[in-house]
């Protein structure tokens, strides 16, 4: 009973602490710690993970050296999917709580996810050309990433096309949530339907299906590094968006007073 009481008392405080970062000043204060930390982790893990994976692992007996694309392909795909998931959550927060930080964070995240999706498709195509003998097939997983790329592009275009902030905020948030239904579900549905030509999950709790340990550890380092890189870029871009938003507000006040 006492532990439940403590948990109940702590939860509102944790939630309140989380919502405090909707304040731009407090968010920037948090960014001062997150940015250098994430940059250090990204630089270290990506450097060690890629060097280890590309130069100190044995070639696969079937795919030879081509399999080492995995150290770029899988981390980029992981970030691409989870960035869109983050954008969806941030868009929901904007629609429900009307916090501009969540909105601007979603806007800032879109180009990051867009580039990671492009990297995923390019590396996947290069890998496929060697393994399947073609750069592209309408495989369920490849198709799902093509859909994801379209939603990223559509989201970015909408922000550029709509001038009124309130309109752009609501339209892009709804578009992002709609995209999550199609893009993310189309991505995960492959676990329950035909896998197509694409292999199964690279990382698995099943030892028989999981990747060999010689590839596993450098891949984990690359995953951590790419995730830290996305966090670093997200905070940098969000702060930039906050500053742009503040400048636009000052300009509007100047125009209205003139």
DRENVOVO-913896 format. One record per atom (N, C-alpha, C): x, y, z. Coordinates in steps of 0.05 Angstrom, whole numbers, padded with zeros to 5 digits, always signed. Each point is the difference from the previous one (the first is absolute). Layout:
! DRENVOVO-913896
XYZ
...
***
This chain:
! DRENVOVO-913896
+00017-00024+00000
-00017+00024+00000
+00017+00025+00000
+00022+00000+00016
+00017+00023+00001
+00014+00006-00026
+00009-00022-00014
+00014+00004-00026
-00019+00011-00021
-00026-00009+00001
-00020+00011-00019
-00005+00029+00006
-00001+00007+00025
-00004+00028+00008
+00023+00018-00010
+00025-00010+00003
+00023+00016-00008
-00001+00003-00031
-00006-00021-00014
-00002+00001-00029
-00021+00020-00009
-00023-00001+00014
-00022+00018-00006
+00008+00029+00005
+00016+00005+00021
+00008+00027+00007
+00022+00010-00019
+00017-00018-00010
+00022+00008-00017
-00008+00005-00029
-00020-00015-00009
-00008+00002-00028
-00008+00028-00009
-00018+00014+00016
-00007+00028-00008
+00025+00018-00001
+00018-00004+00018
+00024+00017+00001
+00017-00004-00025
+00003-00026-00008
+00015-00006-00024
-00013+00012-00025
-00027-00002-00001
-00015+00011-00022
+00003+00030-00001
-00002+00013+00024
+00003+00029+00001
+00028+00009-00009
+00020-00016+00008
+00028+00006-00008
+00003-00002-00030
-00013-00020-00012
+00001-00003-00029
-00013+00024-00014
-00023+00009+00010
-00014+00022-00013
+00015+00027+00004
+00017+00001+00020
+00016+00025+00004
+00017+00006-00024
+00009-00020-00015
+00018+00004-00023
-00015+00010-00024
-00027+00005+00003
-00014+00014-00022
+00006+00030+00001
+00013+00008+00022
+00010+00028+00002
+00026+00002-00016
+00002+00018-00019
+00024+00002-00017
+00026+00004+00016
-00002+00016+00021
+00024+00006+00016
+00010-00026+00013
-00018-00015+00012
+00008-00025+00013
+00009-00021-00020
-00013+00000-00023
+00008-00019-00021
+00029+00006-00009
+00007+00026-00003
+00027+00007-00008
+00020-00007+00022
-00009+00002+00024
+00018-00007+00023
+00006-00030-00001
-00021-00016-00006
+00004-00029-00003
+00018-00006-00023
-00003+00015-00022
+00015-00005-00024
+00030+00004+00004
+00007+00018+00019
+00029+00005+00005
+00014-00025+00010
-00015-00017+00013
+00011-00025+00010
-00002-00023-00020
-00023-00001-00014
-00006-00022-00018
+00017+00001-00025
+00004+00025-00011
+00014+00003-00025
+00029-00010+00001
+00016+00009+00019
+00028-00011+00001
+00001-00029+00007
-00018-00009+00018
+00000-00029+00008
-00007-00017-00024
-00021+00007-00015
-00009-00016-00023
+00021+00001-00022
+00013+00023-00003
+00021+00003-00021
+00023-00019+00006
+00008-00001+00026
+00023-00017+00008
-00007-00029-00004
-00024-00008+00008
-00008-00028-00003
-00002-00007-00030
-00011+00018-00016
-00003-00006-00028
+00027-00003-00014
+00018+00018+00005
+00026+00000-00012
+00015-00026+00008
+00000-00006+00025
+00014-00024+00010
-00011-00026-00011
-00027-00003+00003
-00013-00025-00008
+00000-00005-00030
-00005+00021-00015
+00000-00003-00029
+00028-00006-00010
+00020+00014+00010
+00028-00005-00009
+00008-00028+00007
-00004-00008+00025
+00009-00027+00008
-00017-00021-00014
-00026+00004-00001
-00018-00020-00012
+00006-00005-00029
+00004+00022-00015
+00005-00003-00029
+00028-00011-00006
+00020+00009+00015
+00027-00010-00004
+00001-00030+00007
-00012-00007+00022
-00001-00028+00009
-00015-00017-00020
-00024+00010-00008
-00017-00016-00018
+00011-00002-00028
+00011+00021-00011
+00009+00000-00028
+00027-00014-00004
+00018+00003+00020
+00028-00009-00004
+00008-00023+00018
-00015-00006+00021
+00009-00021+00018
-00021-00023+00004
-00017-00003-00020
-00019-00023+00000
+00005-00016-00025
-00005-00026+00002
+00004-00018-00023
-00022+00003-00020
+00006-00003-00026
-00021+00001-00020
-00020-00023+00004
-00025+00004-00008
-00021-00021+00001
+00006-00021-00022
-00006-00025+00006
+00007-00021-00019
-00017+00001-00025
-00023+00014+00001
-00017+00003-00024
+00003+00028-00013
-00003+00020+00017
-00001+00028-00010
+00027+00014+00000
+00020-00014+00011
+00027+00010+00000
+00001+00028+00014
+00015+00019-00012
+00004+00026+00012
-00025+00018+00000
-00018-00007-00019
-00024+00016-00004
-00017+00002+00026
+00001-00021+00016
-00017-00002+00024
+00007+00022+00020
+00024+00012-00003
+00008+00021+00019
-00015+00026-00003
-00016+00002-00022
-00018+00023-00002
-00019+00001+00023
-00004-00023+00013
-00018-00002+00023
+00006+00021+00022
+00026+00007+00003
+00007+00019+00021
-00008+00029-00006
-00008+00005-00024
-00013+00026-00007
-00030-00003-00004
-00008-00022-00014
-00027-00004-00007
-00019-00003+00024
+00006-00018+00018
-00017-00005+00022
-00003+00024+00019
+00023+00013+00009
-00003+00023+00017
-00016+00023-00013
+00004+00005-00026
-00015+00021-00014
-00029-00007-00001
-00007-00025-00005
-00028-00009-00001
-00013+00003+00028
+00015-00007+00021
-00010+00002+00027
-00006+00029+00007
+00018+00019-00007
-00005+00028+00006
-00023+00011-00017
-00001-00008-00025
-00021+00010-00018
-00028-00007+00011
-00004-00025+00009
-00026-00008+00010
-00006+00014+00026
+00019+00000+00018
-00005+00011+00027
-00002+00031+00000
+00012+00013-00020
-00003+00029-00002
-00029+00006-00008
-00011-00015-00018
-00028+00005-00007
-00019-00006+00023
+00007-00021+00016
-00016-00006+00024
+00001+00024+00019
+00024+00011+00004
+00003+00024+00017
-00016+00023-00011
+00001+00005-00026
-00016+00022-00012
-00030-00004+00005
-00009-00025-00001
-00028-00006+00005
-00008+00007+00028
+00017-00008+00019
-00006+00006+00029
+00001+00030+00005
+00020+00014-00012
+00002+00029+00003
-00024+00014-00012
-00010-00010-00023
-00023+00012-00013
-00025-00004+00017
-00003-00023+00013
-00022-00005+00018
+00001+00019+00024
+00024+00004+00010
+00003+00019+00023
-00009+00028-00008
+00008+00008-00025
-00008+00027-00009
-00030+00002-00002
-00013-00020-00012
-00029+00001-00003
-00016-00001+00026
+00012-00014+00020
-00014-00003+00026
+00008+00023+00019
+00026+00006+00003
+00009+00019+00020
+00008+00027-00012
+00003+00002-00027
+00007+00025-00013
+00027+00011+00010
+00020-00018+00002
+00027+00009+00008
+00016+00004-00026
+00010+00024-00004
+00015+00006-00024
+00027-00015-00002
+00011-00007+00023
+00026-00014+00000
-00004-00027-00014
-00021-00014+00007
-00005-00027-00012
-00005+00003-00030
-00014+00021-00008
-00005+00005-00028
+00026+00006-00015
+00016+00018+00011
+00025+00007-00013
+00020-00023+00000
-00002-00017+00021
+00018-00024+00000
-00008-00019-00022
-00026-00004-00005
-00009-00017-00021
+00009+00011-00027
-00002+00026-00004
+00009+00013-00025
+00030-00003-00003
+00015+00003+00022
+00029-00003-00001
+00009-00029-00006
-00017-00019+00008
+00008-00028-00003
-00004-00010-00029
-00018+00012-00014
-00008-00010-00027
+00024-00003-00019
+00017+00021-00004
+00023-00003-00018
+00019-00022+00009
+00003-00004+00026
+00017-00021+00010
-00010-00027-00008
-00026-00005+00004
-00012-00025-00007
+00000-00004-00031
-00004+00022-00014
+00000-00001-00030
+00027-00009-00010
+00021+00011+00010
+00027-00007-00008
+00007-00029+00008
-00008-00008+00023
+00005-00028+00009
-00016-00020-00017
-00024+00008-00009
-00015-00018-00017
+00014-00002-00028
+00010+00022-00010
+00015-00001-00025
+00025-00018+00002
+00014+00003+00022
+00024-00017+00005
-00008-00029+00001
-00022-00006+00013
-00010-00027+00002
-00006-00012-00027
-00014+00016-00017
-00008-00010-00026
+00024-00003-00018
+00019+00019+00001
+00024-00002-00017
+00018-00024+00008
+00005-00003+00026
+00016-00023+00009
-00014-00026-00005
-00027+00000+00004
-00015-00024-00005
+00001-00008-00030
-00001+00020-00017
+00001-00005-00029
+00027-00011-00008
+00022+00011+00011
+00027-00010-00005
+00003-00029+00010
-00011-00005+00023
+00001-00027+00012
-00017-00019-00017
-00023+00009-00009
-00018-00017-00016
+00011-00006-00027
+00015+00019-00012
+00011-00005-00026
+00020-00023+00000
+00014-00003+00022
+00019-00022+00003
-00014-00026+00008
-00020+00002+00018
-00013-00024+00010
-00022-00011-00018
-00016+00019-00010
-00023-00008-00017
+00004+00004-00029
+00022+00014-00008
+00005+00005-00028
-00015+00023-00012
-00012+00017+00018
-00015+00023-00009
+00000+00021+00022
-00001+00026-00009
+00000+00022+00020
-00027+00003+00014
-00022-00009-00012
-00026+00005+00012
-00020-00022-00008
-00015-00009+00020
-00023-00017-00005
-00022+00011+00019
-00025-00006-00007
-00022+00009+00017
-00005-00019+00023
+00022-00004+00014
+00000-00016+00025
-00016+00015+00022
-00014-00014+00018
-00016+00015+00020
+00017+00020+00016
+00024-00007+00008
+00016+00019+00016
+00010+00023-00016
+00008-00005-00025
+00010+00022-00017
-00024+00019-00006
-00023-00012-00005
-00023+00016-00006
-00008+00017+00024
+00002-00011+00024
-00007+00015+00024
+00018+00024+00004
+00026-00003-00008
+00018+00023+00003
-00005+00021-00022
-00009-00009-00023
-00007+00019-00021
-00024+00017+00009
-00019-00013+00013
-00023+00014+00011
+00008+00019+00022
+00018-00009+00017
+00011+00017+00022
+00013+00025-00011
+00016-00004-00021
+00014+00022-00013
-00020+00021-00011
-00021-00010-00012
-00021+00018-00011
-00013+00017+00022
-00005-00013+00023
-00013+00015+00022
+00020+00020+00012
+00025-00007+00002
+00020+00020+00009
+00000+00024-00019
+00002-00006-00026
+00001+00021-00020
-00025+00017+00001
-00023-00013+00002
-00026+00015+00001
-00001+00018+00024
+00009-00009+00023
+00001+00016+00025
+00017+00025-00004
+00024-00004-00011
+00018+00023-00004
-00012+00020-00020
-00012-00010-00021
-00012+00017-00021
-00023+00016+00012
-00016-00012+00017
-00023+00014+00012
+00010+00023+00017
+00021-00004+00015
+00011+00022+00016
+00010+00023-00017
+00011-00006-00023
+00010+00020-00019
-00023+00015-00014
-00022-00015-00005
-00022+00011-00016
-00019+00017+00016
-00004-00006+00025
-00020+00014+00017
+00013+00023+00015
-00009+00024-00004
+00012+00024+00012
-00009+00005+00029
-00026-00004+00005
-00010+00006+00027
+00009-00022+00019
+00012+00008+00022
+00011-00019+00019
-00021-00019+00011
-00022+00012+00009
-00021-00016+00012
-00011-00021-00019
-00005+00008-00025
-00010-00019-00020
+00021-00021-00006
+00025+00008-00004
+00021-00019-00006
+00004-00019+00023
-00003+00009+00024
+00004-00017+00024
-00021-00022+00001
-00025+00007-00004
-00022-00019+00002
+00001-00020-00024
+00004+00011-00024
+00000-00017-00024
+00023-00020+00000
+00024+00010+00007
+00023-00018+00000
-00002-00021+00022
-00011+00008+00023
-00004-00020+00021
-00019-00022-00007
-00023+00008-00012
-00019-00020-00009
+00011-00018-00022
+00016+00013-00018
+00012-00016-00022
+00020-00020+00012
+00015+00009+00020
+00020-00018+00012
-00013-00024+00013
-00022+00005+00015
-00015-00021+00013
-00012-00019-00021
-00011+00011-00021
-00010-00017-00022
+00022-00017-00012
+00023+00012-00003
+00023-00014-00011
+00009-00023+00018
-00003+00004+00026
+00009-00022+00018
-00017-00025-00004
-00026+00004-00007
-00017-00023-00004
+00009-00016-00024
+00007+00014-00022
+00008-00013-00024
+00030-00008+00000
+00017+00019+00007
+00029-00005-00002
+00010-00019+00021
-00007+00004+00025
+00010-00017+00021
-00013-00027+00000
-00027-00001-00005
-00013-00026+00000
+00010-00017-00024
+00004+00014-00023
+00010-00015-00023
+00028-00010+00005
+00015+00013+00018
+00027-00009+00007
-00002-00025+00018
-00017+00000+00019
-00001-00022+00020
-00018-00023-00009
-00017+00004-00020
-00018-00021-00008
+00015-00023-00012
+00025+00005-00009
+00016-00021-00013
+00008-00022+00020
-00003+00006+00026
+00006-00021+00020
-00022-00021+00000
-00024+00007-00011
-00023-00017+00002
-00009-00011-00027
+00013+00010-00022
-00007-00010-00027
+00026-00010-00013
-00002-00005-00026
+00023-00010-00015
+00023+00020+00002
+00024-00010+00007
+00024+00016+00002
+00009+00010-00027
-00007-00013-00022
+00010+00007-00026
+00029-00009-00002
+00015+00014-00017
+00028-00007-00003
+00018+00009+00023
-00009+00020+00015
+00015+00010+00022
+00003-00020+00022
+00023+00000+00012
+00005-00019+00023
-00017+00008+00024
-00001-00017+00020
-00015+00006+00024
+00015+00020+00017
-00010+00005+00025
+00013+00019+00018
+00030-00006+00004
+00016+00021-00001
+00029-00003+00004
+00006-00007+00029
-00013+00014+00018
+00004-00005+00029
-00024-00015+00011
+00004-00021+00014
-00022-00016+00010
+00008-00012+00027
-00020-00005+00017
+00005-00014+00026
+00005-00029-00005
-00009-00010-00023
+00005-00028-00007
+00029-00003-00010
+00016-00016+00014
+00028-00002-00007
+00004-00011-00028
-00018-00017-00009
+00003-00012-00027
-00004+00021-00022
-00018+00019+00006
-00007+00021-00020
+00018+00025+00003
+00012+00004+00023
+00016+00024+00005
+00025-00001-00016
+00010+00024-00006
+00025+00003-00016
+00024-00011+00016
+00021-00010-00014
+00023-00011+00014
+00013+00021+00018
+00012-00009+00022
+00011+00019+00020
+00022+00017-00012
+00015-00009-00020
+00021+00016-00012
-00011+00024-00014
-00025-00001-00009
-00013+00023-00012
-00018+00014+00020
-00009-00014+00020
-00020+00011+00019
+00011+00024+00016
+00023-00002+00011
+00011+00021+00017
+00007+00026-00015
+00013-00001-00023
+00005+00025-00015
-00027+00011-00010
-00019-00017-00006
-00026+00010-00010
-00015+00015+00023
+00002-00011+00024
-00012+00014+00023
+00013+00027+00005
+00026+00001-00003
+00014+00026+00003
-00009+00020-00022
-00003-00010-00024
-00010+00018-00022
-00028+00009+00006
-00017-00017+00010
-00027+00007+00007
-00001+00022+00021
+00016-00004+00021
+00002+00020+00021
+00010+00027-00011
+00021-00002-00017
+00012+00024-00012
-00019+00015-00017
-00015-00014-00018
-00019+00014-00017
-00023+00011+00016
-00008-00014+00021
-00022+00011+00017
+00009+00025+00014
+00025+00000+00011
+00011+00024+00013
+00003+00023-00020
+00008-00007-00025
+00002+00021-00021
-00026+00013-00006
-00021-00016-00001
-00027+00010-00005
-00009+00018+00023
+00007-00007+00025
-00008+00017+00023
+00016+00026-00002
+00025-00001-00006
+00017+00024-00003
-00012+00019-00021
-00006-00011-00024
-00011+00017-00021
-00028+00010+00007
-00015-00016+00014
-00027+00008+00008
+00001+00025+00018
+00017-00001+00020
+00002+00022+00019
+00011+00025-00014
+00020-00003-00017
+00011+00023-00015
-00021+00012-00017
-00015-00016-00015
-00020+00010-00019
-00024+00012+00015
-00008-00012+00023
-00022+00010+00015
+00006+00028+00011
+00024+00004+00011
+00008+00026+00009
+00000+00020-00022
+00009-00008-00024
-00001+00018-00023
-00028+00008-00007
-00019-00020+00001
-00028+00006-00006
-00012+00019+00022
+00008-00004+00025
-00010+00018+00021
+00009+00028-00005
+00026+00004-00008
+00010+00026-00005
-00013+00013-00024
-00005-00016-00021
-00014+00011-00024
-00029+00008+00007
-00013-00016+00017
-00027+00006+00009
-00001+00026+00016
+00020+00004+00018
+00001+00024+00016
+00005+00025-00018
+00018-00003-00019
+00006+00022-00019
-00025+00008-00015
-00015-00020-00010
-00025+00006-00015
-00020+00014+00017
-00002-00007+00026
-00018+00013+00018
+00007+00029+00004
+00026+00005+00003
+00010+00028+00004
-00006+00016-00025
+00005-00012-00023
-00006+00014-00026
-00029+00007-00003
-00018-00018+00008
-00028+00005-00002
-00009+00022+00019
+00011+00000+00024
-00006+00021+00019
+00009+00027-00010
+00024+00001-00013
+00010+00024-00011
-00018+00011-00023
-00010-00018-00017
-00017+00007-00021
-00027+00011+00009
-00011-00013+00022
-00025+00008+00010
+00001+00027+00014
+00023+00006+00013
+00003+00025+00014
+00007+00024-00019
+00010-00007-00024
+00010+00021-00019
-00024+00014-00014
***
